[in-house]
Amino acid sequence: MEDQNGSGKLSQGLRKVKPYLAILSLQFGYSGMYIITMVSFKHGMSHWILSVYRHVVAAIIIVPFALVLERKIRPKMTLPIFLRIVALGFLEPVLDQNLYNMGIKMTSTTFASATVNVLPAITFVMALIFRLEKVNLRKFHSVAKVIGTLITVSGAMVMTLYKGPAFQIIKGGGAISNHSNSSSTSTTEPSDQHWIVGTVYLIS
């Protein structure tokens, strides 16, 4: 009986922790995606080609699960559903991913990661502007939303503005002179205009 009670409590604890583990795994996956994306761009890959590769691989992995697990529950293909799929396909793979890749190419992986984490705060502020969200500082959930927004924005600013030591994952081959280093740094470092345009692309 004690073993059964212990296993039952363990399973309940795992069920409670599972959403948090999923969120942490998702964040690690996003971090790896940002690094791989920037490394691909630095090796000369076009952001258009990278978007195509990403969604081809995603389709190959996800389609078998959809065919097997949702074979009996998915609705029939009608013209309105087909048009919605086309619209979503244009907004996400074509427009959203390419704007994001252009933004990360003009800024940096750290800035892109911080911008994505700020999106919930931006959504909350826009909801306040359009009166879709109401804030009553006398209620606990409203105070929690405001504090969470401030923490999110401050954390993103720290990640973006902090200049730590360079962490080079992939080493370039051969020795490079100081002159070539300075010239390459000046040519590859995004200008202020690129940072502004890149930020707009990331938020879009």
C-alpha positions as CSV (number, residue, x, y, z in Angstrom):
1,M,0.0,0.0,0.0
2,E,2.8,2.4,0.9
3,D,4.5,1.7,-2.5
4,Q,1.3,2.4,-4.3
5,N,0.7,5.6,-2.4
6,G,4.3,6.7,-3.1
7,S,4.0,5.9,-6.9
8,G,0.7,7.7,-7.0
9,K,2.2,10.9,-5.4
10,L,5.2,10.6,-7.8
11,S,2.9,10.4,-10.8
12,Q,0.8,13.4,-9.6
13,G,4.0,15.4,-9.0
14,L,5.2,14.6,-12.5
15,R,1.9,15.6,-14.0
16,K,2.1,19.0,-12.2
17,V,5.7,19.6,-13.2
18,K,5.2,18.5,-16.9
19,P,4.0,21.9,-18.2
20,Y,7.0,23.7,-16.6
21,L,9.4,21.1,-18.1
22,A,7.7,21.6,-21.5
23,I,8.2,25.4,-21.2
24,L,11.9,25.0,-20.3
25,S,12.4,22.5,-23.2
26,L,10.8,25.0,-25.5
27,Q,13.1,27.8,-24.4
28,F,16.1,25.6,-24.9
29,G,14.8,24.7,-28.4
30,Y,14.3,28.4,-29.3
31,S,17.9,29.2,-28.1
32,G,19.3,26.4,-30.3
33,M,17.3,27.6,-33.2
34,Y,18.5,31.2,-32.8
35,I,22.2,30.0,-32.8
36,I,21.8,27.7,-35.7
37,T,20.0,30.4,-37.7
38,M,22.7,33.0,-37.1
39,V,25.5,30.5,-37.9
40,S,23.7,29.6,-41.1
41,F,23.5,33.3,-42.1
42,K,27.2,33.9,-41.3
43,H,28.0,31.0,-43.6
44,G,26.1,32.7,-46.5
45,M,22.7,31.0,-46.4
46,S,19.8,33.0,-47.6
47,H,16.9,33.6,-45.2
48,W,14.5,32.5,-47.9
49,I,16.2,29.2,-48.3
50,L,16.4,28.7,-44.6
51,S,12.7,29.2,-44.2
52,V,12.0,26.6,-46.9
53,Y,14.3,24.1,-45.3
54,R,12.7,24.6,-41.9
55,H,9.2,24.1,-43.0
56,V,10.1,21.1,-45.3
57,V,11.7,19.3,-42.3
58,A,8.8,20.3,-40.0
59,A,6.3,18.9,-42.6
60,I,8.2,15.7,-42.9
61,I,8.2,15.2,-39.2
62,I,4.7,16.3,-38.3
63,V,2.6,14.9,-41.3
64,P,2.9,11.2,-40.2
65,F,1.6,12.1,-36.7
66,A,-1.3,14.1,-38.2
67,L,-2.2,11.2,-40.6
68,V,-2.1,8.6,-37.8
69,L,-3.4,10.4,-34.7
70,E,-6.0,12.8,-36.4
71,R,-7.2,10.5,-39.2
72,K,-10.7,10.1,-37.6
73,I,-11.2,13.5,-36.0
74,R,-10.0,16.0,-38.7
75,P,-12.8,17.7,-40.6
76,K,-13.3,17.3,-44.3
77,M,-11.5,19.6,-46.7
78,T,-13.8,22.3,-47.9
79,L,-13.2,25.5,-49.7
80,P,-13.4,27.8,-46.6
81,I,-11.0,25.5,-44.7
82,F,-8.6,25.4,-47.7
83,L,-8.6,29.2,-47.9
84,R,-7.9,29.4,-44.2
85,I,-5.0,27.0,-44.5
86,V,-3.6,29.1,-47.5
87,A,-3.9,32.3,-45.4
88,L,-2.2,30.8,-42.4
89,G,0.5,29.4,-44.7
90,F,1.2,32.8,-46.1
91,L,1.2,34.6,-42.7
92,E,3.4,32.1,-40.8
93,P,5.9,30.4,-43.1
94,V,6.2,33.1,-45.8
95,L,5.6,36.5,-44.0
96,D,6.4,35.9,-40.4
97,Q,9.4,33.6,-40.7
98,N,11.1,35.7,-43.4
99,L,10.6,38.9,-41.5
100,Y,12.0,37.3,-38.4
101,N,15.0,35.9,-40.2
102,M,15.7,39.3,-41.8
103,G,15.4,40.9,-38.3
104,I,17.8,38.4,-36.7
105,K,20.2,38.9,-39.6
106,M,20.3,42.6,-39.0
107,T,20.6,42.4,-35.2
108,S,21.9,39.5,-33.2
109,T,20.7,36.3,-31.6
110,T,20.6,37.8,-28.1
111,F,18.5,40.7,-29.3
112,A,16.1,38.4,-31.2
113,S,15.7,36.1,-28.2
114,A,15.0,39.1,-25.9
115,T,12.5,40.6,-28.4
116,V,10.5,37.3,-28.6
117,N,10.3,37.3,-24.8
118,V,9.0,40.9,-24.8
119,L,6.2,40.0,-27.2
120,P,3.7,39.1,-24.3
121,A,4.4,42.5,-22.7
122,I,3.8,44.2,-26.0
123,T,0.6,42.3,-26.5
124,F,-0.5,43.4,-23.0
125,V,0.3,47.1,-23.7
126,M,-1.6,46.9,-27.0
127,A,-4.6,45.3,-25.3
128,L,-4.6,48.2,-22.8
129,I,-4.4,50.8,-25.6
130,F,-7.3,49.2,-27.5
131,R,-9.3,48.7,-24.3
132,L,-9.3,44.9,-24.7
133,E,-7.7,44.5,-21.2
134,K,-8.6,46.3,-18.0
135,V,-6.2,46.9,-15.1
136,N,-7.5,47.4,-11.6
137,L,-4.6,47.8,-9.2
138,R,-6.8,46.8,-6.3
139,K,-7.0,43.3,-7.7
140,F,-4.2,40.8,-7.4
141,H,-4.2,39.5,-11.0
142,S,-4.0,43.0,-12.4
143,V,-1.0,43.8,-10.2
144,A,0.6,40.5,-11.2
145,K,0.2,41.4,-14.9
146,V,1.8,44.8,-14.4
147,I,4.7,43.4,-12.4
148,G,5.2,40.6,-14.9
149,T,5.3,43.1,-17.7
150,L,7.9,45.2,-15.9
151,I,10.1,42.2,-15.1
152,T,9.9,41.0,-18.7
153,V,10.9,44.3,-20.2
154,S,13.7,44.9,-17.7
155,G,15.1,41.4,-18.2
156,A,15.0,41.9,-22.0
157,M,16.8,45.2,-21.6
158,V,19.5,43.6,-19.4
159,M,20.0,40.8,-22.0
160,T,20.3,43.3,-24.8
161,L,22.4,46.0,-23.3
162,Y,24.8,43.9,-21.3
163,K,28.1,43.4,-23.1
164,G,29.9,40.4,-21.8
165,P,33.0,38.5,-23.1
166,A,32.7,37.0,-26.6
167,F,31.8,33.4,-26.6
168,Q,32.9,31.9,-29.9
169,I,31.3,28.5,-30.7
170,I,32.7,27.9,-34.2
171,K,36.3,29.0,-34.7
172,G,37.4,30.3,-38.1
173,G,40.3,28.7,-39.8
174,G,43.7,30.4,-40.3
175,A,45.2,33.5,-38.8
176,I,43.8,36.8,-39.6
177,S,45.6,40.1,-39.3
178,N,44.5,42.9,-37.1
179,H,43.7,45.1,-40.2
180,S,41.4,42.4,-41.7
181,N,39.8,41.9,-38.3
182,S,39.0,45.6,-37.9
183,S,37.7,45.9,-41.5
184,S,35.5,42.8,-41.2
185,T,34.1,44.0,-37.9
186,S,33.3,47.3,-39.3
187,T,31.6,45.7,-42.3
188,T,29.7,43.0,-40.5
189,E,28.6,45.1,-37.5
190,P,25.0,46.3,-38.1
191,S,24.5,50.0,-38.3
192,D,22.0,51.9,-36.3
193,Q,19.6,52.0,-39.2
194,H,19.9,48.2,-39.5
195,W,19.2,47.8,-35.8
196,I,16.0,49.9,-36.1
197,V,14.8,48.1,-39.2
198,G,15.7,44.7,-37.7
199,T,13.8,45.5,-34.6
200,V,10.7,46.4,-36.6
201,Y,11.1,43.1,-38.5
202,L,11.4,41.1,-35.3
203,I,8.3,42.7,-33.7
204,S,6.3,42.3,-36.9
